[in-house]
Every structure is written in structure tokens, then in C-alpha cells.
Amino acid sequence: MSADVERVLNEIKALTPEEQQQVRAALEKMVAETTKPQITEEEFMQHLLAKGIISEIPSPTEADIEAFRDFKPIKVTGKPISETIIEERR
């Protein structure tokens, strides 16, 4: 780790928990803005087709369509799983 990064981390450690959360939110926003946006499955298939990796884009099967139609999200209580993951990474 570079000296600059260590210095910044030490300064962040000196902040209050609320200020640390603000720094975290700002960093996450910066990363999100610089991260390449994900492409859709259709765009990915078009890319594979254009590169010659696949010769045609397969149509969804009846089973795929049926599974999509029958999809029912489940209700979950408690905090969002994303919060749990973030907490466990700390």
C-alpha cells in the first residue's frame, strides 16, 4: 500500500463513524460513476454474434417462458442482504 493511501486511511480512521459513512458513500459513488456499465443479456448476445462466436441468437424455449411467467418473488423480513454482506466484509 502506498504512503498516500496509508495517510488517507489514517485520516479516515480519525473521523467519526458518521463521517466515515459519508466518505464511504462518496467513494462508492465515485466508483459507480467510473465503472463501466453492465450490458444487457441481449447486448451480450449481439456482441457474441458480431464477433462470430455464435452463429445465431437462440430463441427462449417454452420452459424459459413458462419459468418467467410463473416467477413469484418471496417476501423477506429484516434488513437487506446487501447490508449483511457489507457488514461481514468489514
Residue pairs with C-beta under 8 A, 6 or more apart in sequence:
1 9
12 20
12 23
15 23
39 47
45 54
45 57
46 57
48 54
49 55
49 56
49 57
60 68
